């Protein structure tokens, strides 16, 4: 995979039989801008070679990987990842900026994601279709079994550079689909490392081909090619919906975008439970998570006290180098994101929001954890996904009014409610626009086997390992006619 063995080395093209005339691109650490490595890029000819190889594999059923072999490869993959967990965590922290303490959790989740692929492969079966229940269906047996859907193309995001790849590539391998994966340009190293491990575990190179494309036009050509059966996308709504509109007829898709996650904090909420949970949910990975806590609607009897206590806790978070053991909040992925967050906070301040903590950039790459009290509903921090270390607290008098405000945006992903009243929890759950509502937990809670879905502009389809595997397979029926049935 690499020339040499240290920082600044070149990661070669990992498309079997392909060469590329396009120049490599550097990968920089978002914290200090230092160059970590350079990655070869795929030109149009290399992408076409990858698609040709993958499609030929799928069309030749004699070359399909049988279930036992796929399971063995994934078992070895999980074992290798466990042996190299520290190395994987450090690499993910360096290229993505997520603190090492959280990158270690991401690696553990990625390993578990591969194990879930194995479990699903062993237990996810076809169905039996009722027959013999009328004259037309007599003497017949009908059952289904799962088969791979075809070539999978996965385009991923920067914020979980290892586990997102595991969520897209792992199910494709488990399902028997040839897969082409394009990581985020900012964070390709974890993806390349993961594919290298798959190959080391026994996956033939042609079955998983990672690539950084030379430009957007080539990436679009990859996604929209007629040989693609399933498109898996994690990233911005603007890009995702645009690509979905350009897919070839017959290509299925799953899109995971962002949100502006709401929390309802009832008057009876246990603040000793809510405070550390919302602190983590809001400032984990500097708020660069699609279900980060963004909007907290707090009852007027507790709103100011809660917001001040949250600000006090947020102001004590350790900001710095993500590879430092002590760091709790790292950089934003690019300097322009720091500039954008600063502009949004300043807009909210100018229009009446109270800045309880933060509100300033620490450097070109880091922004202070910020708590805003009562920003107007029409400013950017209230109406759009922040994707930065900013939590907004809004006071309310009537719960239904808070729910109405929470539902005003076109985003709908995960949400939460903090209350000791079961009826209140059920009322909020029933009325919030969300695919999942957490009770007495933050909006960013997730385990890798649960359904994970954005509604409205927030996405299409259902993520989570078993659900993704279902998308990457077809259920093929056989009907047997026999007088003995």
C-alpha positions as CSV (number, residue, x, y, z in Angstrom):
1,X,0.0,0.0,0.0
2,X,2.8,2.5,0.9
3,X,6.2,3.4,-0.4
4,X,8.4,3.6,2.7
5,X,7.0,3.4,6.2
6,X,6.7,6.7,7.9
7,X,4.8,10.0,7.7
8,X,4.7,11.8,4.3
9,X,4.8,8.5,2.3
10,X,2.8,7.8,-0.8
11,X,-0.2,5.5,-0.7
12,X,-0.3,3.8,-4.1
13,X,-3.3,3.2,-6.2
14,X,-5.2,0.2,-4.9
15,X,-7.2,-0.7,-8.1
16,X,-5.9,-4.0,-9.5
17,X,-4.5,-3.6,-13.0
18,X,-5.0,0.1,-13.2
19,X,-2.7,3.0,-13.6
20,X,-3.5,6.7,-13.3
21,X,-2.1,9.8,-14.9
22,X,-3.5,12.2,-12.2
23,X,-1.4,13.6,-9.5
24,X,-1.4,12.3,-5.8
25,X,-3.1,14.5,-3.2
26,X,-1.7,15.3,0.2
27,X,-3.5,14.5,3.4
28,X,-3.1,17.0,6.2
29,X,-3.7,16.8,9.9
30,X,-6.6,19.2,10.6
31,X,-5.1,20.3,14.0
32,X,-1.8,21.7,12.8
33,X,-1.9,21.4,9.0
34,X,1.1,19.1,8.9
35,X,1.2,16.6,5.9
36,X,0.6,13.1,7.1
37,X,0.8,11.3,3.7
38,X,0.0,11.6,0.0
39,X,-2.6,9.4,-1.7
40,X,-2.6,8.4,-5.4
41,X,-5.7,9.5,-7.2
42,X,-7.8,7.6,-9.8
43,X,-8.4,9.2,-13.2
44,X,-11.3,8.3,-15.4
45,X,-9.5,5.3,-16.9
46,X,-8.7,3.9,-13.5
47,X,-12.3,4.3,-12.3
48,X,-13.6,2.6,-15.4
49,X,-11.1,-0.3,-14.9
50,X,-12.4,-0.7,-11.3
51,X,-16.0,-0.7,-12.5
52,X,-15.2,-3.2,-15.3
53,X,-13.5,-5.5,-12.8
54,X,-16.3,-5.3,-10.2
55,X,-19.0,-5.8,-12.8
56,X,-17.3,-8.8,-14.4
57,X,-16.9,-10.4,-10.9
58,X,-20.6,-10.0,-10.3
59,X,-21.7,-11.3,-13.7
60,X,-19.5,-14.5,-13.3
61,X,-21.3,-16.5,-10.7
62,X,-18.6,-19.1,-10.6
63,X,-16.4,-16.4,-9.1
64,X,-18.8,-15.4,-6.3
65,X,-17.4,-15.8,-2.8
66,X,-19.4,-18.4,-0.8
67,X,-20.8,-17.5,2.5
68,X,-18.3,-19.6,4.6
69,X,-15.4,-17.9,2.9
70,X,-16.9,-14.4,3.5
71,X,-17.4,-15.2,7.1
72,X,-13.8,-16.4,7.5
73,X,-12.4,-13.3,5.9
74,X,-14.5,-11.1,8.2
75,X,-13.5,-13.0,11.3
76,X,-9.8,-12.6,10.4
77,X,-10.4,-8.9,9.6
78,X,-11.9,-8.3,13.1
79,X,-9.0,-10.2,14.7
80,X,-6.4,-8.1,12.8
81,X,-8.1,-4.9,13.7
82,X,-8.2,-5.8,17.3
83,X,-4.4,-6.5,17.2
84,X,-3.8,-3.1,15.6
85,X,-6.4,-1.1,17.5
86,X,-4.0,1.5,18.9
87,X,-2.5,2.1,15.5
88,X,-5.9,2.5,13.9
89,X,-7.1,4.9,16.6
90,X,-4.0,7.1,16.3
91,X,-4.3,7.2,12.5
92,X,-8.0,8.1,12.7
93,X,-7.3,10.8,15.3
94,X,-4.5,12.4,13.3
95,X,-6.3,12.5,10.0
96,X,-9.9,13.3,11.2
97,X,-9.2,15.4,14.4
98,X,-11.4,13.3,16.7
99,X,-9.7,13.1,20.1
100,X,-7.8,9.9,20.7
101,X,-10.1,9.0,23.6
102,X,-13.0,9.0,21.2
103,X,-11.1,7.5,18.3
104,X,-10.4,4.4,20.4
105,X,-14.1,4.0,20.9
106,X,-14.6,4.4,17.1
107,X,-12.1,1.6,16.5
108,X,-13.9,-0.7,19.0
109,X,-17.2,0.1,17.3
110,X,-15.7,-0.7,13.8
111,X,-14.5,-4.1,15.1
112,X,-17.9,-4.7,16.5
113,X,-19.5,-3.7,13.2
114,X,-17.5,-6.4,11.4
115,X,-18.7,-8.9,14.0
116,X,-22.3,-7.8,13.4
117,X,-21.7,-8.5,9.7
118,X,-20.7,-12.0,10.5
119,X,-23.7,-12.5,12.9
120,X,-26.1,-11.2,10.3
121,X,-24.6,-13.3,7.6
122,X,-25.2,-16.4,9.7
123,X,-28.7,-15.6,10.8
124,X,-30.4,-13.5,8.1
125,X,-32.4,-15.9,6.0
126,X,-35.0,-15.9,3.3
127,X,-38.7,-16.5,3.9
128,X,-41.3,-19.1,3.3
129,X,-44.3,-18.0,1.1
130,X,-47.7,-19.5,2.0
131,X,-48.7,-22.1,-0.6
132,X,-51.2,-24.9,-0.7
133,X,-54.0,-22.7,0.7
134,X,-56.2,-22.6,-2.4
135,X,-56.6,-24.4,-5.7
136,X,-54.1,-22.2,-7.5
137,X,-51.3,-22.7,-5.0
138,X,-51.8,-26.4,-4.3
139,X,-48.9,-28.8,-4.7
140,X,-46.4,-26.0,-4.5
141,X,-43.6,-24.9,-2.1
142,X,-42.2,-21.3,-2.3
143,X,-39.2,-20.1,-0.4
144,X,-36.7,-17.3,-0.9
145,X,-33.0,-16.9,-0.3
146,X,-30.7,-13.9,-0.3
147,X,-28.3,-13.0,-3.2
148,X,-26.0,-10.0,-3.7
149,X,-27.6,-7.1,-5.4
150,X,-24.6,-6.3,-7.6
151,X,-21.8,-3.8,-7.6
152,X,-21.8,-1.4,-4.6
153,X,-20.3,2.1,-4.8
154,X,-19.9,3.7,-1.3
155,X,-19.0,7.4,-0.8
156,X,-18.2,8.2,2.8
157,X,-17.7,11.2,5.2
158,X,-14.8,12.4,7.2
159,X,-16.2,12.4,10.7
160,X,-15.9,8.7,11.5
161,X,-13.1,7.7,9.0
162,X,-13.0,4.0,10.1
163,X,-16.4,3.0,11.4
164,X,-18.3,4.6,8.5
165,X,-16.2,2.7,6.1
166,X,-16.9,-0.5,8.1
167,X,-20.6,0.3,7.9
168,X,-20.5,0.6,4.1
169,X,-17.8,-1.9,3.1
170,X,-18.4,-4.6,5.7
171,X,-22.0,-5.3,4.7
172,X,-21.0,-5.4,1.0
173,X,-18.3,-8.0,1.7
174,X,-20.7,-10.0,3.9
175,X,-23.4,-9.8,1.3
176,X,-21.1,-11.0,-1.5
177,X,-21.1,-7.7,-3.5
178,X,-18.0,-6.3,-5.2
179,X,-17.5,-2.9,-3.7
180,X,-15.8,0.3,-4.8
181,X,-15.3,2.8,-1.9
182,X,-14.5,6.5,-2.1
183,X,-13.5,7.9,1.3
184,X,-13.7,11.6,2.1
185,X,-10.8,13.4,0.5
186,X,-9.8,14.8,4.0
187,X,-9.6,11.3,5.6
188,X,-8.7,8.5,3.2
189,X,-6.0,6.8,5.3
190,X,-8.3,4.8,7.6
191,X,-10.2,3.6,4.6
192,X,-7.1,2.5,2.8
193,X,-5.8,0.8,6.0
194,X,-9.1,-1.0,6.4
195,X,-9.1,-2.3,2.8
196,X,-5.5,-3.4,3.3
197,X,-6.6,-5.4,6.3
198,X,-9.5,-7.0,4.4
199,X,-7.0,-8.1,1.8
200,X,-4.6,-9.4,4.4
201,X,-7.5,-11.4,5.8
202,X,-8.0,-13.1,2.5
203,X,-10.4,-10.9,0.5
204,X,-9.2,-11.0,-3.2
205,X,-8.1,-7.5,-4.2
206,X,-10.8,-7.1,-6.9
207,X,-13.6,-7.5,-4.4
208,X,-12.9,-4.2,-2.6
209,X,-11.3,-1.3,-4.5
210,X,-10.8,1.9,-2.6
211,X,-10.0,5.2,-4.5
212,X,-9.7,8.9,-4.1
213,X,-10.8,10.4,-7.4
214,X,-8.9,13.1,-9.2
215,X,-11.9,15.4,-9.4
216,X,-15.7,15.8,-8.8
217,X,-16.5,15.0,-12.4
218,X,-14.8,11.6,-12.1
219,X,-16.5,10.9,-8.8
220,X,-19.9,11.6,-10.4
221,X,-19.0,9.3,-13.3
222,X,-18.2,6.6,-10.8
223,X,-21.5,6.9,-8.9
224,X,-23.8,7.3,-11.9
225,X,-22.4,4.5,-14.0
226,X,-25.0,2.0,-15.2
227,X,-23.0,-0.9,-13.8
228,X,-23.7,0.3,-10.2
229,X,-26.5,-1.6,-8.5
230,X,-26.4,0.1,-5.1
231,X,-25.1,3.5,-4.0
232,X,-24.3,4.1,-0.4
233,X,-23.7,7.8,0.5
234,X,-22.8,9.5,3.8
235,X,-22.3,13.2,3.6
236,X,-24.0,16.5,2.9
237,X,-27.6,16.7,1.8
238,X,-26.7,19.0,-1.1
239,X,-24.3,16.5,-2.6
240,X,-26.3,13.4,-1.7
241,X,-29.6,14.5,-3.2
242,X,-27.8,15.8,-6.3
243,X,-26.1,12.5,-6.9
244,X,-29.3,10.5,-6.3
245,X,-31.0,12.5,-9.1
246,X,-28.2,11.5,-11.5
247,X,-28.2,7.7,-10.8
248,X,-28.7,5.3,-13.6
249,X,-32.2,3.6,-13.9
250,X,-32.3,0.7,-11.5
251,X,-29.6,1.8,-9.1
252,X,-30.8,1.6,-5.6
253,X,-29.5,4.1,-3.0
254,X,-29.2,4.9,0.7
255,X,-28.4,8.4,1.8
256,X,-27.3,9.5,5.2
257,X,-27.2,13.3,5.7
258,X,-27.2,15.6,8.7
259,X,-29.7,17.1,11.0
260,X,-30.2,19.7,13.7
261,X,-31.0,17.4,16.6
262,X,-33.5,18.7,19.1
263,X,-33.8,17.9,22.8
264,X,-36.8,18.6,25.0
265,X,-35.8,19.3,28.6
266,X,-38.9,19.1,30.7
267,X,-39.4,21.0,34.0
268,X,-38.9,17.8,36.0
269,X,-35.8,16.7,34.2
270,X,-32.9,15.4,36.3
271,X,-30.2,17.9,35.5
272,X,-27.5,15.7,37.0
273,X,-28.3,13.2,34.3
274,X,-29.0,15.7,31.5
275,X,-25.9,17.9,31.9
276,X,-23.1,15.4,31.3
277,X,-25.2,13.7,28.6
278,X,-25.9,16.8,26.6
279,X,-22.3,18.0,27.2
280,X,-21.1,14.9,25.5
281,X,-23.7,14.8,22.8
282,X,-23.1,18.4,21.9
283,X,-19.4,18.7,21.9
284,X,-18.3,15.2,21.0
285,X,-15.9,15.5,18.0
286,X,-16.4,19.3,18.2
287,X,-20.0,18.8,17.2
288,X,-19.1,17.3,13.8
289,X,-21.7,14.4,14.1
290,X,-24.9,14.2,12.1
291,X,-27.0,13.7,15.2
292,X,-25.1,16.0,17.6
293,X,-27.2,17.8,20.2
294,X,-27.8,21.2,18.6
295,X,-31.1,22.6,19.9
296,X,-32.1,22.2,23.5
297,X,-35.7,23.4,24.3
298,X,-35.6,23.8,28.1
299,X,-38.6,24.6,30.2
300,X,-38.5,28.3,31.4
301,X,-38.3,27.2,35.0
302,X,-34.9,25.5,34.4
303,X,-33.6,27.0,31.1
304,X,-31.3,29.7,32.4
305,X,-29.9,27.5,35.2
306,X,-29.3,24.6,32.9
307,X,-27.7,26.8,30.2
308,X,-25.4,28.4,32.7
309,X,-24.3,25.1,34.1
310,X,-23.8,23.6,30.7
311,X,-21.7,26.6,29.8
312,X,-19.6,26.2,32.9
313,X,-18.9,22.6,32.1
314,X,-18.2,23.3,28.4
315,X,-15.7,26.0,29.3
316,X,-13.7,23.5,31.2
317,X,-13.3,21.0,28.3
318,X,-9.8,20.5,27.1
319,X,-9.2,21.7,23.6
320,X,-6.1,20.7,21.6
321,X,-4.2,18.1,19.7
322,X,-6.4,15.1,19.0
323,X,-3.6,12.7,19.5
324,X,-3.0,14.0,23.1
325,X,-4.5,11.8,25.8
326,X,-5.9,14.8,27.6
327,X,-7.8,16.4,24.7
328,X,-11.6,16.3,24.9
329,X,-12.4,18.6,21.9
330,X,-10.2,18.7,18.8
331,X,-10.2,20.8,15.6
332,X,-12.8,21.3,13.0
333,X,-11.9,19.5,9.8
334,X,-10.9,22.6,7.8
335,X,-10.1,26.2,8.7
336,X,-13.0,27.5,6.6
337,X,-15.3,25.6,8.9
338,X,-14.0,27.6,11.9
339,X,-14.6,30.8,9.9
340,X,-18.2,29.6,9.1
341,X,-19.0,28.7,12.7
342,X,-17.6,32.0,13.9
343,X,-19.8,33.9,11.5
344,X,-22.9,32.0,12.5
345,X,-22.3,32.6,16.2
346,X,-21.7,36.3,15.5
347,X,-24.9,36.5,13.6
348,X,-26.8,35.0,16.5
349,X,-25.1,37.4,19.0
350,X,-25.9,40.4,16.9
351,X,-29.6,39.4,16.7
352,X,-30.0,38.9,20.5
353,X,-28.6,35.6,21.6
354,X,-26.7,35.5,24.9
355,X,-23.3,33.9,24.6
356,X,-22.7,32.1,27.9
357,X,-19.4,30.6,27.0
358,X,-17.0,30.4,24.0
359,X,-18.0,32.4,21.0
360,X,-14.4,32.8,19.7
361,X,-12.0,30.9,17.5
362,X,-8.9,29.7,19.4
363,X,-6.9,29.3,16.2
364,X,-7.3,28.7,12.5
365,X,-8.4,25.2,13.3
366,X,-10.1,25.2,16.7
367,X,-13.3,26.9,17.9
368,X,-14.2,27.2,21.6
369,X,-17.1,25.1,22.8
370,X,-20.0,27.6,22.8
371,X,-23.4,27.7,24.5
372,X,-26.0,30.2,23.3
373,X,-29.1,31.2,25.1
374,X,-32.3,32.0,23.2
375,X,-30.9,32.7,19.7
376,X,-33.8,33.7,17.3
377,X,-35.4,30.9,15.3
378,X,-34.4,32.4,12.0
379,X,-30.6,32.7,12.4
380,X,-28.2,30.1,11.0
381,X,-27.5,28.4,14.3
382,X,-31.2,27.7,14.8
383,X,-32.2,26.9,11.2
384,X,-29.3,25.0,9.8
385,X,-27.0,22.2,10.8
386,X,-24.1,23.8,12.8
387,X,-21.6,20.9,12.5
388,X,-19.4,22.6,15.0
389,X,-19.1,22.9,18.8
390,X,-22.2,25.0,19.5
391,X,-25.2,24.2,21.5
392,X,-28.3,26.5,21.6
393,X,-30.7,26.6,24.5
394,X,-34.2,28.0,24.1
395,X,-36.7,28.5,26.9
396,X,-40.3,27.5,26.5
397,X,-43.5,27.6,28.6
398,X,-45.6,25.1,26.8
399,X,-44.3,21.6,25.7
400,X,-46.4,21.4,22.6
401,X,-45.0,24.8,21.5
402,X,-41.5,23.5,22.0
403,X,-42.3,20.4,19.9
404,X,-43.7,22.6,17.2
405,X,-40.5,24.7,17.1
406,X,-38.4,21.5,17.1
407,X,-40.4,20.3,14.1
408,X,-40.1,23.5,12.1
409,X,-37.0,22.4,10.2
410,X,-36.9,20.1,7.2
411,X,-34.3,18.0,8.9
412,X,-35.4,15.0,11.0
413,X,-33.0,12.5,12.4
414,X,-32.6,11.5,16.1
415,X,-34.0,13.5,19.0
416,X,-34.3,13.2,22.7
417,X,-36.4,14.1,25.8
418,X,-35.3,14.4,29.4
419,X,-38.1,13.9,31.9
420,X,-39.1,11.7,34.9
421,X,-42.7,11.6,33.6
422,X,-43.5,8.6,31.5
423,X,-46.6,10.3,29.9
424,X,-44.5,13.3,29.0
425,X,-41.8,11.1,27.4
426,X,-44.5,9.3,25.4
427,X,-46.1,12.5,24.3
428,X,-42.8,13.9,23.0
429,X,-41.9,10.6,21.4
430,X,-45.2,10.5,19.6
431,X,-45.1,14.1,18.3
432,X,-41.5,14.8,17.4
433,X,-40.4,14.5,13.8
434,X,-37.6,12.0,14.2
435,X,-36.6,8.4,13.3
436,X,-35.6,7.8,16.9
437,X,-36.2,9.5,20.2
438,X,-34.0,8.9,23.2
439,X,-35.4,9.2,26.7
440,X,-33.0,10.6,29.2
441,X,-30.1,10.3,26.8
442,X,-28.5,12.5,24.2
443,X,-29.4,12.5,20.5
444,X,-26.1,11.0,19.4
445,X,-26.6,7.7,21.1
446,X,-26.1,4.8,18.7
447,X,-25.1,1.1,18.6
448,X,-24.2,-0.3,15.3
449,X,-27.0,-2.9,14.9
450,X,-29.9,-0.5,15.5
451,X,-31.7,1.3,12.6
452,X,-30.2,4.7,11.9
453,X,-32.2,6.8,9.5
454,X,-32.6,10.4,8.4
455,X,-36.1,11.6,7.4
456,X,-37.0,14.4,5.0
457,X,-33.8,16.2,3.9
458,X,-31.8,14.2,6.4
459,X,-31.6,11.0,4.3
460,X,-33.1,8.1,2.5
461,X,-33.3,4.4,3.6
462,X,-32.1,2.9,6.9
463,X,-28.5,2.5,8.1
464,X,-27.2,0.0,10.6
465,X,-25.4,-3.2,9.7
466,X,-28.3,-5.6,9.3
467,X,-30.4,-3.0,7.5
468,X,-27.6,-2.1,5.1
469,X,-27.0,-5.8,4.4
470,X,-30.7,-6.1,3.6
471,X,-30.4,-3.3,1.1
472,X,-27.4,-4.9,-0.5
473,X,-29.2,-8.2,-1.2
474,X,-32.2,-9.3,-3.2
475,X,-34.6,-11.9,-1.9
476,X,-35.0,-14.4,-4.8
477,X,-37.9,-16.8,-4.8
478,X,-38.2,-20.3,-6.0
479,X,-41.5,-22.1,-6.5
480,X,-41.5,-25.9,-6.6
481,X,-44.4,-27.8,-8.0
482,X,-44.7,-31.5,-7.0
483,X,-47.6,-33.9,-6.4
484,X,-46.0,-34.8,-3.2
485,X,-46.5,-31.4,-1.7
